[in-house]
């Protein structure tokens, strides 16, 4: 059995077709490779778009609510955070 027939389909595709599309059929230095330059340009454009999108983000204006207002966890956290006073670094005083 041929060694290339045992390779997965994706590996055969990249080895036989895609790599030749990118680097050209013959490896010649200085050869014009339009698809390689197209992929580089597409990567730069996509990277620029992603940076622009990241710069559009802003911090949240309100706290996220993970549970409904009537949930027991929300009630417990509200009680604990509203009734504790930090006396010093190691000993908070909480009134229940």
C-alpha positions in Angstrom: 0.0 0.0 0.0 1.2 3.5 -0.9 2.3 5.6 2.1 0.3 8.6 0.9 -2.9 6.5 0.8 -2.5 5.7 4.6 -2.4 9.4 5.5 -5.6 11.1 6.7 -7.6 13.0 4.1 -6.8 16.4 5.5 -3.0 15.8 5.5 -3.1 14.6 1.9 -5.1 17.8 1.0 -2.6 20.1 2.6 0.4 18.2 1.3 -0.7 17.8 -2.3 -2.9 20.9 -3.0 -2.8 23.6 -0.4 0.9 23.8 0.2 1.6 24.0 -3.6 -1.0 26.8 -3.8 0.8 28.8 -1.1 4.5 28.2 -2.0 4.0 27.6 -5.7 4.6 24.4 -7.6 8.4 24.9 -7.8 10.3 26.3 -4.9 12.1 29.2 -6.6 13.4 32.1 -4.6 11.8 35.5 -5.4 8.9 33.9 -7.2 5.6 35.8 -7.1 3.2 34.0 -4.8 -0.2 35.7 -5.0 -2.1 33.4 -2.8 0.5 33.6 0.0 0.3 37.4 -0.2 -3.5 37.2 -0.2 -3.5 35.1 3.0 -1.0 37.5 4.7 -3.1 40.5 3.8 -6.3 38.7 5.0 -4.6 37.9 8.3 -3.5 41.5 8.8 -7.0 42.8 7.9 -8.6 40.3 10.3 -6.1 41.2 13.1 -6.8 44.9 12.6 -10.6 44.2 12.8 -10.2 42.2 16.0 -8.0 44.9 17.6 -10.6 47.6 16.6 -13.4 45.4 18.1 -11.4 45.0 21.3 -10.9 48.7 21.6 -14.7 49.2 21.4 -15.2 47.3 24.6 -16.0 49.2 27.8 -16.4 48.2 31.4 -19.9 47.2 32.6 -22.1 50.0 33.9 -24.0 47.8 36.3 -23.1 44.7 38.3 -24.1 41.4 36.7 -26.9 39.5 38.4 -26.3 35.8 38.1 -29.3 34.8 40.2 -32.9 36.2 40.4 -33.5 38.7 43.2 -35.6 36.2 45.2 -32.8 33.5 45.1 -31.4 32.4 48.5 -27.8 33.0 47.4 -28.5 36.6 46.5 -30.2 37.2 49.8 -27.4 35.6 51.8 -24.7 37.6 50.0 -26.7 40.8 50.6 -26.9 40.1 54.3 -23.2 39.2 54.6 -21.9 42.2 52.7 -24.2 44.7 54.4 -23.5 43.7 58.0 -19.8 43.1 58.1 -17.2 45.7 59.2 -13.5 45.1 58.8 -12.0 46.0 62.1 -8.4 45.2 61.1 -6.7 43.2 58.4 -7.5 39.8 59.9 -10.7 40.0 61.9 -14.0 41.3 60.3 -16.9 41.8 62.7 -20.2 40.7 61.4 -23.6 41.3 62.9 -26.3 38.7 61.9 
